[in-house]
């Protein structure tokens, strides 16, 4: 979901896949709050005895985040395959909210993760020429494993598998953001330093720190999937991510409407991983509150910023980063702060956080759709 935008298609025969998937992801993120409220009020059927907390996380990770990933990866996909992948994603979301379970629910839910790997992960694997890029394809494939584990819990086949599946998905999303953030952020900052200070940004890469991020999140994903006691592996990934970010000039990035939100989101994700691990280990407040620092503040800010950035690149408006990205980041950081402190006044802080989340992604959807109505700048 993060990282440098995938190359533009060389031929007009490939559709702009980022448009339907980014729009669907943004609208789904914005509408999820009213849907949850409607379900709570009894206006929707509910999930037929599922774990409601796990189902919420499932739709944000294997629903929303997976759609963002599809918009990023599907750069050379025919219109028919793109339509089928989008249909599979929509069908899974309808099935989730309609409470469809059993074999039918399993089939609906697995169709999109399989399409994600077949149309995005496998081509990425074939194109990868460097060892550190090989991590992406297995991570994409593992989304189907996380989905299957969650559904096994829904079907009563594996105890506690609903939460184990969504925690595995959380680790996979965090892994991809940390690794792909290590591609786009330092590259973008190098250009910003040349522009603002007329010099080069040296020593910006930390391969060893990236591998610590990979090892930490992979170990955490395996631990969560198997239901084993955690041992702080995600904290290792968070600390390595923060250490690596020190050389990316994060304060300078705050002056840029594209790189600033990315740096803020990356830092919040790393801090959220550390806080969640500490909460589990030391019992400092609910770990779910700490995880929301990583999800709303980290994943939310990064995915919103990257959708706006990739959209600008693929619509050939490079450098014309929408200023709405700053507003979106502020709303999401505020939402993350409120949700992290929700234990103090849950009846007030949780609804406020949810409203900020919805407003931010409604703004992302509106900003992208407005840009599509304008002709691309002349070359």
QUIFEN-V912275 format. One record per residue. N is the residue number from 1. PHI is phi in degrees with one decimal (* if undefined). PSI is psi in whole degrees, 0 to 359 (999 if undefined). Layout:
n=N phi=PHI psi=PSI
n=N phi=PHI psi=PSI
This chain:
n=1 phi=* psi=333
n=2 phi=-107.8 psi=189
n=3 phi=98.5 psi=171
n=4 phi=-61.0 psi=144
n=5 phi=-61.1 psi=143
n=6 phi=-63.6 psi=153
n=7 phi=-59.1 psi=148
n=8 phi=-66.3 psi=142
n=9 phi=-57.2 psi=142
n=10 phi=-81.0 psi=348
n=11 phi=-132.7 psi=148
n=12 phi=-71.0 psi=356
n=13 phi=-74.6 psi=348
n=14 phi=-98.1 psi=131
n=15 phi=-74.3 psi=165
n=16 phi=-83.1 psi=90
n=17 phi=-66.2 psi=335
n=18 phi=-65.0 psi=332
n=19 phi=-62.7 psi=301
n=20 phi=-66.0 psi=323
n=21 phi=-76.4 psi=319
n=22 phi=-66.9 psi=320
n=23 phi=-65.8 psi=316
n=24 phi=-61.9 psi=317
n=25 phi=-62.7 psi=315
n=26 phi=-65.6 psi=315
n=27 phi=-66.0 psi=323
n=28 phi=-65.7 psi=319
n=29 phi=-61.9 psi=319
n=30 phi=-70.3 psi=323
n=31 phi=-84.4 psi=346
n=32 phi=-61.0 psi=324
n=33 phi=-65.3 psi=307
n=34 phi=-58.3 psi=325
n=35 phi=-64.1 psi=318
n=36 phi=-64.8 psi=320
n=37 phi=-63.8 psi=317
n=38 phi=-63.0 psi=321
n=39 phi=-65.6 psi=316
n=40 phi=-61.1 psi=325
n=41 phi=-80.1 psi=358
n=42 phi=86.3 psi=11
n=43 phi=-84.4 psi=345
n=44 phi=-119.5 psi=154
n=45 phi=-68.0 psi=342
n=46 phi=83.1 psi=186
n=47 phi=-109.5 psi=27
n=48 phi=52.0 psi=56
n=49 phi=82.0 psi=12
n=50 phi=-75.3 psi=170
n=51 phi=-75.3 psi=110
n=52 phi=-64.0 psi=326
n=53 phi=-67.0 psi=316
n=54 phi=-66.1 psi=322
n=55 phi=-65.7 psi=321
n=56 phi=-59.5 psi=311
n=57 phi=-64.6 psi=322
n=58 phi=-59.0 psi=314
n=59 phi=-71.3 psi=332
n=60 phi=-78.0 psi=326
n=61 phi=-93.0 psi=306
n=62 phi=-90.1 psi=358
n=63 phi=-106.6 psi=285
n=64 phi=-62.7 psi=303
n=65 phi=-62.7 psi=324
n=66 phi=-67.2 psi=328
n=67 phi=-68.4 psi=320
n=68 phi=-60.1 psi=317
n=69 phi=-62.6 psi=321
n=70 phi=-63.0 psi=318
n=71 phi=-62.6 psi=330
n=72 phi=-76.7 psi=319
n=73 phi=-85.9 psi=329
n=74 phi=-81.8 psi=74
n=75 phi=-95.9 psi=335
n=76 phi=-131.5 psi=65
n=77 phi=-122.6 psi=135
n=78 phi=-66.2 psi=163
n=79 phi=-60.7 psi=321
n=80 phi=-65.0 psi=313
n=81 phi=-65.9 psi=322
n=82 phi=-62.5 psi=316
n=83 phi=-63.6 psi=320
n=84 phi=-66.1 psi=319
n=85 phi=-64.4 psi=318
n=86 phi=-65.6 psi=319
n=87 phi=-62.1 psi=319
n=88 phi=-62.5 psi=319
n=89 phi=-65.4 psi=314
n=90 phi=-62.5 psi=316
n=91 phi=-60.8 psi=321
n=92 phi=-65.3 psi=322
n=93 phi=-67.9 psi=319
n=94 phi=-63.3 psi=317
n=95 phi=-61.4 psi=322
n=96 phi=-65.6 psi=315
n=97 phi=-77.6 psi=336
n=98 phi=-83.3 psi=354
n=99 phi=76.7 psi=26
n=100 phi=-75.2 psi=123
n=101 phi=-123.1 psi=198
n=102 phi=66.6 psi=206
n=103 phi=-64.5 psi=324
n=104 phi=-64.7 psi=316
n=105 phi=-64.2 psi=322
n=106 phi=-63.7 psi=315
n=107 phi=-64.5 psi=317
n=108 phi=-62.3 psi=317
n=109 phi=-74.1 psi=330
n=110 phi=-85.0 psi=342
n=111 phi=-60.3 psi=315
n=112 phi=-71.9 psi=314
n=113 phi=-57.5 psi=324
n=114 phi=-66.3 psi=317
n=115 phi=-63.5 psi=324
n=116 phi=-61.0 psi=317
n=117 phi=-73.3 psi=316
n=118 phi=-63.5 psi=320
n=119 phi=-95.8 psi=341
n=120 phi=-121.8 psi=313
n=121 phi=-70.9 psi=315
n=122 phi=-65.5 psi=314
n=123 phi=-59.9 psi=325
n=124 phi=-64.3 psi=319
n=125 phi=-63.6 psi=317
n=126 phi=-66.6 psi=329
n=127 phi=-85.8 psi=342
n=128 phi=-67.4 psi=127
n=129 phi=-113.1 psi=348
n=130 phi=-113.3 psi=145
n=131 phi=-58.5 psi=321
n=132 phi=-74.6 psi=350
n=133 phi=-88.6 psi=348
n=134 phi=-69.4 psi=346
n=135 phi=-70.1 psi=336
n=136 phi=-66.9 psi=313
n=137 phi=-61.9 psi=313
n=138 phi=-61.0 psi=324
n=139 phi=-65.1 psi=319
n=140 phi=-65.6 psi=317
n=141 phi=-61.9 psi=326
n=142 phi=-68.7 psi=344
n=143 phi=-60.9 psi=322
n=144 phi=-66.0 psi=324
n=145 phi=-64.9 psi=315
n=146 phi=-62.2 psi=319
n=147 phi=-63.6 psi=315
n=148 phi=-63.0 psi=322
n=149 phi=-65.4 psi=316
n=150 phi=-59.9 psi=314
n=151 phi=-66.3 psi=328
n=152 phi=-62.3 psi=323
n=153 phi=-67.9 psi=320
n=154 phi=-61.3 psi=326
n=155 phi=-86.5 psi=359
n=156 phi=76.1 psi=20
n=157 phi=-86.2 psi=330
n=158 phi=-134.7 psi=124
n=159 phi=-63.8 psi=132
n=160 phi=68.8 psi=13
n=161 phi=-73.8 psi=339
n=162 phi=-60.9 psi=309
n=163 phi=-72.2 psi=327
n=164 phi=-65.0 psi=320
n=165 phi=-65.7 psi=317
n=166 phi=-73.3 psi=328
n=167 phi=-68.5 psi=325
n=168 phi=-62.8 psi=316
n=169 phi=-62.3 psi=320
n=170 phi=-58.0 psi=315
n=171 phi=-63.7 psi=323
n=172 phi=-67.4 psi=317
n=173 phi=-64.1 psi=316
n=174 phi=-61.3 psi=318
n=175 phi=-58.9 psi=313
n=176 phi=-67.8 psi=323
n=177 phi=-66.3 psi=316
n=178 phi=-63.6 psi=316
n=179 phi=-72.7 psi=312
n=180 phi=-72.7 psi=332
n=181 phi=-63.5 psi=330
n=182 phi=-70.5 psi=350
n=183 phi=-91.2 psi=305
n=184 phi=-79.0 psi=322
n=185 phi=-67.7 psi=307
n=186 phi=-64.0 psi=327
n=187 phi=-65.6 psi=316
n=188 phi=-66.1 psi=322
n=189 phi=-68.1 psi=328
n=190 phi=-61.4 psi=318
n=191 phi=-66.7 psi=322
n=192 phi=-67.8 psi=321
n=193 phi=-65.0 psi=318
n=194 phi=-61.4 psi=321
n=195 phi=-72.0 psi=315
n=196 phi=-85.6 psi=328
n=197 phi=-122.8 psi=359
n=198 phi=54.3 psi=43
n=199 phi=-149.9 psi=172
n=200 phi=-91.9 psi=150
n=201 phi=-96.5 psi=97
n=202 phi=-88.6 psi=162
n=203 phi=54.8 psi=43
n=204 phi=-93.2 psi=346
n=205 phi=-101.1 psi=143
n=206 phi=-133.2 psi=79
n=207 phi=-56.2 psi=321
n=208 phi=-65.2 psi=323
n=209 phi=-69.1 psi=324
n=210 phi=-63.5 psi=318
n=211 phi=-66.8 psi=329
n=212 phi=-65.7 psi=321
n=213 phi=-61.1 psi=314
n=214 phi=-63.4 psi=311
n=215 phi=-64.6 psi=318
n=216 phi=-63.3 psi=312
n=217 phi=-73.5 psi=328
n=218 phi=-66.1 psi=315
n=219 phi=-62.1 psi=320
n=220 phi=-65.8 psi=319
n=221 phi=-61.8 psi=316
n=222 phi=-66.0 psi=317
n=223 phi=-60.5 psi=314
n=224 phi=-66.0 psi=318
n=225 phi=-62.7 psi=323
n=226 phi=-85.7 psi=354
n=227 phi=71.1 psi=29
n=228 phi=-88.4 psi=159
n=229 phi=-61.3 psi=135
n=230 phi=-74.8 psi=154
n=231 phi=-133.2 psi=25
n=232 phi=83.2 psi=21
n=233 phi=-64.7 psi=325
n=234 phi=-69.1 psi=333
n=235 phi=-65.7 psi=322
n=236 phi=-59.9 psi=315
n=237 phi=-63.4 psi=318
n=238 phi=-64.2 psi=316
n=239 phi=-64.7 psi=319
n=240 phi=-64.6 psi=322
n=241 phi=-64.0 psi=318
n=242 phi=-66.9 psi=319
n=243 phi=-61.9 psi=317
n=244 phi=-64.4 psi=323
n=245 phi=-69.7 psi=340
n=246 phi=-54.9 psi=325
n=247 phi=-88.2 psi=6
n=248 phi=-97.3 psi=11
n=249 phi=53.3 psi=57
n=250 phi=-61.5 psi=327
n=251 phi=-67.8 psi=320
n=252 phi=-63.1 psi=326
n=253 phi=-62.9 psi=336
n=254 phi=-64.4 psi=345
n=255 phi=-84.8 psi=355
n=256 phi=-113.7 psi=129
n=257 phi=-72.0 psi=346
n=258 phi=-99.5 psi=310
n=259 phi=-77.4 psi=331
n=260 phi=-58.3 psi=305
n=261 phi=-60.1 psi=324
n=262 phi=-62.4 psi=316
n=263 phi=-66.0 psi=318
n=264 phi=-62.9 psi=314
n=265 phi=-63.5 psi=318
n=266 phi=-60.7 psi=316
n=267 phi=-65.4 psi=319
n=268 phi=-66.8 psi=324
n=269 phi=-62.6 psi=312
n=270 phi=-61.6 psi=316
n=271 phi=-64.3 psi=322
n=272 phi=-64.2 psi=321
n=273 phi=-63.3 psi=317
n=274 phi=-64.9 psi=315
n=275 phi=-64.9 psi=320
n=276 phi=-66.0 psi=318
n=277 phi=-64.1 psi=318
n=278 phi=-65.6 psi=322
n=279 phi=-63.6 psi=318
n=280 phi=-65.3 psi=319
n=281 phi=-77.4 psi=319
n=282 phi=-105.2 psi=351
n=283 phi=71.2 psi=35
n=284 phi=-91.8 psi=86
n=285 phi=75.2 psi=171
n=286 phi=-65.9 psi=133
n=287 phi=-66.9 psi=335
n=288 phi=-65.3 psi=326
n=289 phi=-64.9 psi=316
n=290 phi=-65.3 psi=323
n=291 phi=-62.6 psi=329
n=292 phi=-68.6 psi=339
n=293 phi=-64.6 psi=323
n=294 phi=-77.6 psi=325
n=295 phi=-82.7 psi=301
n=296 phi=-69.3 psi=310
n=297 phi=-76.8 psi=318
n=298 phi=-84.9 psi=293
n=299 phi=-64.4 psi=321
n=300 phi=-62.7 psi=311
n=301 phi=-65.3 psi=315
n=302 phi=-65.4 psi=314
n=303 phi=-65.4 psi=319
n=304 phi=-63.1 psi=314
n=305 phi=-64.3 psi=321
n=306 phi=-71.6 psi=324
n=307 phi=-61.1 psi=316
n=308 phi=-66.5 psi=322
n=309 phi=-70.2 psi=312
n=310 phi=-64.3 psi=321
n=311 phi=-59.4 psi=316
n=312 phi=-63.2 psi=321
n=313 phi=-68.0 psi=312
n=314 phi=-74.9 psi=340
n=315 phi=-90.9 psi=10
n=316 phi=61.0 psi=42
n=317 phi=-120.1 psi=46
n=318 phi=-59.0 psi=130
n=319 phi=88.8 psi=344
n=320 phi=-95.3 psi=63
n=321 phi=-71.6 psi=129
n=322 phi=-64.9 psi=134
n=323 phi=-68.1 psi=345
n=324 phi=-59.9 psi=338
n=325 phi=-58.9 psi=325
n=326 phi=-67.1 psi=315
n=327 phi=-62.4 psi=317
n=328 phi=-59.8 psi=315
n=329 phi=-62.1 psi=318
n=330 phi=-63.1 psi=317
n=331 phi=-62.0 psi=317
n=332 phi=-71.7 psi=322
n=333 phi=-63.2 psi=318
n=334 phi=-61.8 psi=317
n=335 phi=-62.7 psi=321
n=336 phi=-65.4 psi=318
n=337 phi=-62.1 psi=315
n=338 phi=-64.4 psi=318
n=339 phi=-70.7 psi=325
n=340 phi=-65.3 psi=327
n=341 phi=-95.6 psi=14
n=342 phi=-61.4 psi=334
n=343 phi=-61.2 psi=338
n=344 phi=-72.3 psi=313
n=345 phi=-144.2 psi=73
n=346 phi=-59.8 psi=326
n=347 phi=-67.9 psi=341
n=348 phi=-107.2 psi=313
n=349 phi=-72.0 psi=323
n=350 phi=-66.9 psi=312
n=351 phi=-61.2 psi=323
n=352 phi=-65.2 psi=318
n=353 phi=-63.6 psi=318
n=354 phi=-62.5 psi=320
n=355 phi=-65.1 psi=320
n=356 phi=-65.5 psi=320
n=357 phi=-59.8 psi=311
n=358 phi=-62.1 psi=316
n=359 phi=-62.9 psi=321
n=360 phi=-65.5 psi=315
n=361 phi=-79.2 psi=336
n=362 phi=-63.6 psi=322
n=363 phi=-67.1 psi=321
n=364 phi=-60.8 psi=312
n=365 phi=-61.3 psi=316
n=366 phi=-65.2 psi=319
n=367 phi=-64.0 psi=315
n=368 phi=-66.5 psi=314
n=369 phi=-62.2 psi=322
n=370 phi=-64.7 psi=321
n=371 phi=-65.7 psi=328
n=372 phi=-69.1 psi=340
n=373 phi=-79.5 psi=347
n=374 phi=-94.8 psi=142
n=375 phi=-68.2 psi=145
n=376 phi=-63.7 psi=151
n=377 phi=-62.1 psi=148
n=378 phi=-65.8 psi=139
n=379 phi=-77.2 psi=999
